[in-house]
Amino acid sequence: MAKGEVTRDMWGQEYRTASADCAAALDDYYAQTMAFGRHRGRAVLRAADADPACALASALAAHFVAPRDPDRAAAFLAAAADSLGKATEYERAVFRTLSALVGEDRDVELAIERHFELLKEFPRDLMSLKRAQLICFYVGRPDTSLKFVQQVLPENQDQNYIYGMLAFPLLELGRMDEAERAARKGLAINKNDFWSQHNMCHVFQQECRFREATEFMESCSPSWKACSSFMFTHNWWHVAVCYLEGESPIRKVLEVYDQNIMKELERSDCEAAEVYLNALGLLLRLYVRGEIGPAKERLRTLLDELKNESIWHVEWLLDLLVLWALASMNEIRTAENLLGSLRSRVSSMDTKRQQAMQKAFQLAEAVFEYGKGEHKTVFDILGPDFDGLSYKMIGASDEQVDVFNEVWYTVLINARETSTAIEVLVKQISKREGAPFLWRLLEKAYSLEGRGADASVASQKANTLQAAYFH
């Protein structure tokens, strides 16, 4: 390429680069990101190194490294700024948008506003759509995420990945029929669209179609080998949770954990924190269901890694799960250190963000107390009206955050708040009548209330459902 020649990315956006290697690496970065590939970071850094004068490559590299290396991000952003004089309109728009996400002046609301502006001008920029939806996910705004994809859908009717990006906010908003149709459209375009596969599983799981979910996902699993550590283990997490929710023999769940989730740690290119997120999320579900021995046995092998502060504050959800794990394994001092660090993080935020994350910290305190077995204290912290779905600011899907609802149901029963437990369980069963665990909890609550006949009906319902799924 001639110096500064205008070229087009895989969706047709124009940018300037003097390097064919830079252009190839940027397309690789886009493809890896959309497919949850392992080497997206390597690709974007390769692009920036191949042509330091490419404003687009430098801006994207700045955003990629910002969470873990603010100084390097600032250097990449400065390089991008230096190249704006000869940059295309698209590059300037991307730079302006990413500037709101890098550095001490990071402003999520401004970034969302600028993504809307960018995608209005460049509606085929699926990379920016993906980034916008990720921002929405981490601040718990599926409604805004849906608006983003609806804005650009008319220009991308036949595009790979677009329907997976449509399906996820739909299912997060409870619009399961529409989400399933969108995911199936995505798979019709590309059967190895991992996000559409994942979203199909979400639909099956939410609708208590557990056998359908495991059979579908296991049929897809050979295609996951190229996935990032997160996506690979997260898809297997879904499989394990569906086995667990359908009350398949516990050995099936542990087999997925041991053979498919933990084996990822043996890979040289593994992102360990991403594995721990899915591993701990599954172990907490086992623990809540009374499978405390198998859960603690596996937690014991992770303890040294969980005490390593380098994995703290990667994600709020991971911090909450680590808090529970440390407290439940009696690593109280380390857990208190993590809790104190979270308190400091919240207190250093601007007022608006601090107000939003105060609830997240409250949940952290509750999870810490739950790990210690202090169920009455957990109830006092969360109160009778807790609903995990209103805590999406921790950066979690409905299925990921639902484990905290399960914690709460068991806390209500163990704290002898049985009338409240019955009320909330009946309400939840009206949404997910096919979940045996909910019926078993209801049976326990009825028994504690002395309502033997109702307990017997709930027990029979749970047993019938369990027998129907995997036996």
N, C-alpha and C positions, 0 to 999 in steps of 0.2 A: 504493500500500500504506500501511496505517496504520503508525505508528511501532512498530517491533519486531514486526510481524505474523509469525506462524509461516507459513512456506511450505515447499514440498517441491521437492527437486531432481529431475532427470530420472529418477532411480531410486527416488524416493519417500522419501528421507531428509529429516527435518524440520530446519529451521534458521530463525533470525530475521533479518529484514532490513526496513528501512523504505523500501527502494528497489526498484522494479520493474527499473530499469537494472542494479542489482547482481545480482538473480536471473537476468536474461537473460544477463549476462556470465558468471556462474558456469556456467550450462548450456552456454554457448559454450566455456568453458574445458574442461569435461568432454569435450564432443564433439570439440574440437580435439585434446585429448590422446589420446583413444582412436583417432583417425584420423590421428595423426602430422601434424596440421595445422601451418601456418606461424605462426599467430598466437596460440598458446596463452598465451604470456607477456603479450601485449597484453591478452588477455581477462581473465586473473586480476588484473592490475593495474587494469584498468578496474573490475572488481568491487569491489576494495578502495577505490578512489577514490570510487566511487558511494555507498558506505556504510561509512565508517571504523569505525562501531560494530558492523558485522557480524563476529562472532567467526570464523565459518567463512572468509569472504573474506580477512580479515587473516592468519589462520593459513596458508592456502594460498599467499598472496602471500609470506609469510615464507619458506616452504619453497622457493618458486620462485626467489627472488633470493639465497638464502643462499650458493650456491657462489661468486658473483662480487661480492656486496655484503653482507658480514656485518653492517655497521652498519645498513643499511636493513632487513635481515631482523630484527634485534633490535628495531627500532622497530615493525615490523608485528606481531611476536610479543607485544610489550608492549601494543599496541592490542587484540589478541585477548584477552589476559589480562584487560584492563580491562573487557571486555564479557562475561566468562564468567558473571557474576552472573545475567544474564537469558538466557543461552544455553540451547539444548536439550541433551538428553543426547548426541545425535549430535555436536554441535559440541564439547562437552567431550571426547568420546572422540577426535575428530580432533585437537584441540589437544594433548591428552596425548600422542598418538602422534607428532605433528610436533615437539613439544618435544624429543624424543630425536634429531631430525635437524638441528636448527638451533643454532648457537652453538658455543662452545668445548667444551661438555660433550657434543658429538655422540657417540652410543653406538649403533652399528649393531645389536649384539645386542639391546639394549633396544628399539630401534625394531622389529626383527623380532618380538619377543615381544609388543609392544603392537599391532602390526598383526594378529597372530593373535587377540588379545582383541577388537579393534575389529570384525574381520570375523566373529567368532563372534556378536557382538551385532547387527551390521548386514551380513548376508551379501549384500545386493544392492548394496553400495557398490563398484561396479567401478572407480571412480577409486582407491580405496585399495588394491584388489587390484593394479591396474596399478603403483602406486607400490611396493608390497611386492615385486612381481616384479622391478622395476628394481633395488631394493636387492640382491636375491638375485643378479641378473646381475653386478653390480659387485663382488660378493665371491665369485663363482664357486660358487654353491650352487643348482644346478638341482633337486636333490632337495627342498629347502625350497620353492622356487618352485612345484613340482608340488603339494606339500601345501597351499599356499595356495589354489590354484585348485580342488583336489579338495574342500576344506572348504566352498566356497561354490557349487559346481556344482549341487547338488540344488535350490537356490533360483533358479537362472538357466538352466534347461534350454533356453529359447528365446531367450535374450538375444543381441543383436548383440555381437560381439567376444569372447564368453566362450570360444569354441572355438579362436580364434587364441591366446588366453592359455593354453589347455590344450596346444595343439600344441607350443609352443616348448620348455617344459621336457621334454616327452616326447622330442623329437628330440635335445635336448642330452644326454639319458640313453641315447641309442642305441635308443630304442623307435620305430623308423621307421614300422612299419605302423600303430601307434596314432596317431602324429603325423600321418600322411597322412589317416587317417580323420577326425581332429579338424579339420584344416585344411579338408578338403572340406565338413564340416558348417558351418564358419564361412562358407565361400563360398556355401553353399546359402542361408544366412540373408542374406548381403550380399556380392554378387560383388565389391564394391569395399572389402572389409575388407583393407586393405593388409598387415596383420600376417599374416593367413591366406595371402595371396598369397606373401608373403616366406617363410613357413614351408613352403609347398608347394615352393618353389624349393630350400630347404635339403634337403628329403627327396630331390628329384630329383638334386641335386648330390652328396649323400653316397652315393647309390646309383649314381652314374656314369651317370645318365640325362640326359646333357648336352644333346642335341638337344631332348628333351622340356622341359627346363628353360628353354632360350632361347626356344623357341616359345611356351611358356606365359607367360613373363614379358613378352615383347614384345607379346603379345596384351593383356596387362593394362596396359601402359605408358601408354596415353592417360589412364588414371584417376589417374596419379601427379602431375599438374600442381599439385594443391593440397597436396602433401606438403611437410613440412619439408625443409630442405636435406639433413639427414642421410638421411631415408628415401628421398628422390628419388635421391640419388647412391648410396646403399647398394643399392637395388634394381638400379640400372644396374651397380654393381660386381659383383653376383651374375651378371648377364648376361655381363659381360666375362670373369669368372673361369670361367664354364662354357664360353665359346668357347675360352679358353686351355687349360682342362683337356681338352677334346675335341680339342685341336690343330687348331682351325680356322685358316685363314690369319691371320697376325699382324695384318694390316691391319684385320680385323674387330674385334679387341680394341682397337687404337689408335683406331679410329673411334668406338667406345663411349666411350673415355676422352676424346677430343677434343670430340665432339659432345654428349655427354650428361652427363658428369661435370664437365668444366671449364667448360662453358657456364653452369653454375649460378652461377659466380662473377660473372657479368654482371648478375645480378638484384639489385635494390636492397635486397631483404629477405633476402639470402643470409647464412647463418651460415657464414663462411669456414672455421673450424676443422673443422666437420662435413664439408665438402667435402675438405679436406686429408686427413682420416682415411681416406676411401675412395680418394682419388687415390693416396696413398702406399702403401696396402695393395695396390693393383693394380700399381704400378710395382715394388714389391719382388718380386712374383711374376714379373714380366717379367725382372727382373734375375737372379733365381735360375735362370731357364730359359735364361740366356745372351743375352737380348735387351738387352744392356747399352747399346748405342748409343741406341735409342729411349727407354729408361728415363732415361738421363742427359740426353738432349736435353730431355725434359719436366721433369726435376728442375731444370734450369738456370733455367727460367722461374719456378720456385716459390721459389728460394733466398732472396730478400729477405724473403718472407713467412714462411718457416720460421725465419729468424734473429730474427724479431720475437717477443720474449719474452711478448707478450700472449696468444699461442696455446699457450704452454707450460703444462703442468699442468692443462689442461682435462680430459684423460683420459690414463691411463697408456698405453693402446695408442697413442695419438697421439704421446706423448713417445718411445716406443720407435721408432716409424716415422720421426720427425723425426731422432732420433739416427743411425739408419742413413743417412738421406738426407744429412745434413750430413757424416758421416764419409766416405761414398762419393764425395762431391763435394769432398773435401779441405778442408772447412771445420772443421779439427780443433779449433782453439781454441774456436769457438762450441759444437761438440759436447761438448768437455770441460766447458764452462760448464754446459750442460744436464745432463750426467752428475753434476757436482758438486751442482747444485741438487736433483736427484733423491736423491742421497745425504743431503743435509740434510733433505729431507722425511721420509725413512724414519727418520733418527735422532731426529726430533722427535716421532715417534708413540709412543703408549703401548706397553708391552712386548708385549702380545698382538698388536696390529696390526703392530708392527715385525717380529715373527717371521714373520707371514704374508707381508709385503711384501719381506722379505729376498730371497726367490726372485725376485720381480719385478725387484729391483735387479740381481741376478745376471744375469738375462736382458738387462737394459739394457746391462750391461758387455759381454756377448757380442755383442749387436747392434752396438755401437760398434766392437768389434774386427773384426767381419765386414765392416762398411762400409770399414774400412781395408785389408781383404784379409788379415788375420792369422788364417788358418783354424786353424792349430795352437793358437793362443791361445784361440780360440773353443772348440775341443775340450777344452782344459785347464780352461776355466771351466765348461762344461756337463757334462763327463764322459760316459762311454759309455751312461748310462741315461736320457738326457734324453727327455722326452715333453712336447710343448707343451700337451697337454690338462691337465696338472697345474699349469699356470700361468694358470688362469682368473681368478685374483685381479686380473689386469690389466684385467678388464672386456672380455671378447672372447668371441664365439661360437666353436664348434668350427671353423667355416670361417675365421674371422678369425685364430685362433691357429695354424691348421694351416700357415700360411706359415713360421712359425718351425721347424716340423718339416721343411719343405722346405729351409730354410736349413741345418738340422742334417744332413740326408742329404747335401747337397752338400759340407758341411764334412768329414764323415767320408771322403768319396771324395777330396777335395783334400788332406786331411791324411794320406792313405794308410792310413787305418784301415778297409781294405776288408773284412776279415772281419766287423767289426762292422756295416759298411754293408750287407753282404749279409744278415746276420741280421735287422736291423731292417726292411729293405725287403721281405724275404720275409714277415715278420710283417704289415707294413702292406698288402701286396698281398693277403693273405688276407682283409682287411677291405674293400679297394677294388680288386678285380681288374680293373675296367674303366677304370683311370686310366693312360693311355699314359705319362705322365711318370715314374711310378714304375717301369715296365718299362724305360724308357730309362736311368734311374739304375742299375737292377739290371744292365742290359747293360754299362754303363761299369765298375761294380764287378767284375763277372765278368771283363771284359777285363783289368783291372789285376791280377787274381789269376791270369791265364793260363788261364782256363777258357773257351776259345774256343767250344766247343759250346754251353755254357750261355748265353753271351753272344748267340750266334746265335738261340737259341730266344727269349730275352727281346726281342731286336730285332724278330723276326718278329711276336711278340705285340703289341708297341707299334704296329707299322705296320698290322696288321690292325685294331686298335681305332680308330686314327686314321682309316683309310679308311672305317670304318663310320659314323662320327658325322656329319660335315658334308660328305661328298663323294659 
